[in-house]
Amino acid sequence: MTAAPTATVTTQAPQANEPVLLRENHGRVAVLTLNRPQAMNALSSELIAALDAEFDRLMSDKTVRVVVIQANGRAFSAGHDLREIRSSTEYAFHFDLVTKCSAMMMKIRRLPQPVIAKVHAVATAAGCQLVAACDLAVASGEAKFATPGVHIGLFCGTPSVPLGRNIGSKRALDMLFTGEPVSAETALRDGLVSRVVPAAELDAATMALAQHIATKSPLVLAQGKELFHKHMEMDLEQAYAYASTFMAGGMMRQDARIGIDAFVNKKPQPDWTGR
């Protein structure tokens, strides 16, 4: 049975007295909602800080096994807040902004929980980067993705980092050089998202995926996520050596023993020990 959601508010936006980021817990799934709909959920320094702080809390939250990132309003995220960018001509200001954004994106990778982007609409520039930084992404058939910096004289440098690692250099550079949007189906074909569903089914499909993953051993999820991202940066021989050591060690753990025993003896899924 799914536990009733519990809501918490992170950072407040003093201008409108509205939270820029919301959190709800649905059992073992934490749902984070970007909440700057009037600004198409642009990643202001305040929203970046709110996400960063929430990831810090989730890092040590043993009750959460999966994280979903979604957004309110007509966009998932339009990227950096251009009004904020225009507010300064100082290099130090812009370097601090993009460095903090990159550090926040890296925390997604370091979280022990799998992170799923739920994309209902447009995700552009750093918003597209946020999708690419997540472990999985479920998109509505109406969603679109773009890195349109070239239209305003600014190459999407930091978004290109996870984008290129998701879809490869030629497809990434096609998006980066043209700035043109791609459809959800193209994003699925290229590997930017993992699933595409009709808009009316997005909420249910994303939560069903999250809840399904949340039934697995939290130790296996955390260590498997770390393994995958590490070996993707290795050459083939190094990756096999690293994965072989990982697998042999995994077979010695208690969760593997009880899981294999349950499968062989046709028992219900066990209660995982996390050991």
Summary of the structure (lengths in Angstrom):
residues: 275
radius of gyration: 19.4
end to end distance: 24.4
largest distance: 66.6
contacts: 890
relative contact order: 0.10
helix: 51%
strand: 19%
